[in-house]
Amino acid sequence: MSDIKSWTRADFLQLNVGKTEAQLLGSQECLHTSATDIIIIHGSIFQIPHSYLDYTVRILLYSIIFLLSFFGNMMIIVVLILNKRLRTVTNSFLLSLALSDLMVAIFCMPFTLIPNLLGDFIFGETMCKVTAYFMGISVSVSTFSLVAIAIERYSAICNPLQSRAWQTRSHAYRVIAATWIISIIIMIPYPVYFLLVQFKKPDKSFGHMCRLALPSIQVQQAWYVFLLIILFFLPGLVMIVAYGLISCELYRGIQFEVTQKKDAKAGPHGSEDNDGCYIQAGKSGNAVEMSMLTPAGSAKLDRARSNASESKLVAKKRVIRMLIVIVVMFFICWMPIFSVNTWRAFDQLSAARRLSGAPISFIHLLSYTSACVNPIVYCFMNKRFRKALLGTCRGCLRPFPLFKETDEEAGVTGASLSKFSYTTVSTVGPP
C-alpha cells in the first residue's frame, strides 16, 4: 500500500467521515462517507462517489463468507482431532491449513467490516498491531500449507517408494512448525509499522485509522514486491508444477488402462494352455475348492474387470479436474489482491482513483473466499472425510459414547484422508 507521509489536521477537518476500511496485507487509506469515498494522498483530497447498495452487498457477502469459513474450518478441525485414526501425514497439513483459514476468518473479516460500519477503528492501538500481525501470519501459513500439500501429494503419487522413507507424521509436524515460524518472522514488520492514526470528524469527535506506515516509498515498494514473490508467484509456480506432474502421471495411467482394455477386447478370452480351472480358498479350514469356469462365469468375471477399469478411469479423470480446480482457485483468489497491492505501491494515485470503494472491497473479499473454498476442495469433496464427519456427528449426538462400530463405520474411521482418490486410483471408484 502507499506511504502517506504527511497527515495534518487540515486534511481531516474537511472530511464527512462515515466509514473506514481495513485492507488485507495493507493500510487503510480510504475514508467512506454516505455518498463518497474520500482518499487522502500526500495531503491532497480526492472524492469518488458510490451508492448505498455497495454497503448492503458488502455486508451480505462478508457475512456469508465469514460463516462458511468459520463453520467449515471448525468442522474440519473437530473431525481431525476427534478421529485419532485420521491423524496421517496429509491430514496434518490439512489441519494446519484449516487452522490458518480459521484465523483468516476471525482476524481478517470482522476487523475489515466493523470499522467499515462504524467509521472508526475502535479496538485500540494494541489490537491494531495484533490483528494486522495475525492477518499476515494466517495468510502466509495458509499459502505455505497449500504448497506443502502439493509437494506431499506429488511425492506420494510420482515417487511413492522414495517418499515412504520420509513421509512420516514427525516429518509433517516439522514442516508445519517451519511454515508457522517462517510466517511469524516474515510478518514482523506489521506489529512494528502498523500505527493507529487519529483524525478529527466534522462533529468535533475523533476517529482512528489503523494503517501501515513504512519508512519510505522505496521500502514500501520493496515490501510489496517481496510479498508478491514469496506469497504468490513462488507458491503458484510450485503448485502448477506439482499438480501438472501429478496430472501427467494420472494421464499416463489412463492411457495405459485404455490400451489394456483395447487389447483385452481384441485378444482371445483365454489362453490355449488354460485348463479352465482356478483355485479358490474355501471359507472353512484350509480346504481348497476347485471350480470350473463356465462361459457364464467367465463373462461375469470380464464384466467385473471392465467395471473396475472404468471406475479407475473415472476416478483418475475426476482427480485431474480437481487438481485443475485447485490451481485455478488459488490464482482467482489471490492474484487480484497481490496485483493491486503492488500497483498501489508504485502508482498510488491511479490505483486509488480506479479501485477505491466497492472494487477494492470485493477484491479483498475474493481473497477471503479462499478460507471457505479450501475446506470444500480439500476435505468435503472427499468421500471418506464426509463419512468421518457424519460418524463424528452421530457420536456427538449419542448420550453415551459406548457403542460398537459397524464394519463400515470402522472402515470409515480408519480411512486416511491422505489416500484421496488420486493416491489410490488403482482401487478407488467414483464417490
PyMOL commands that set and color helices and strands:
alter all, ss='L'
color gray80, all
select helices_A, chain A and resi 9-13+52-82+84-86+89-107+110-118+124-158+160-163+169-186+189-193+217-266+295-346+348-355+358-368+370-380+383-397+407-414
alter helices_A, ss='H'
color red, helices_A
select strands_A, chain A and resi 19-20+30-32+36-41+44-49+194-200+206-212+277-281+288-292
alter strands_A, ss='S'
color yellow, strands_A
deselect
rebuild
show_as cartoon
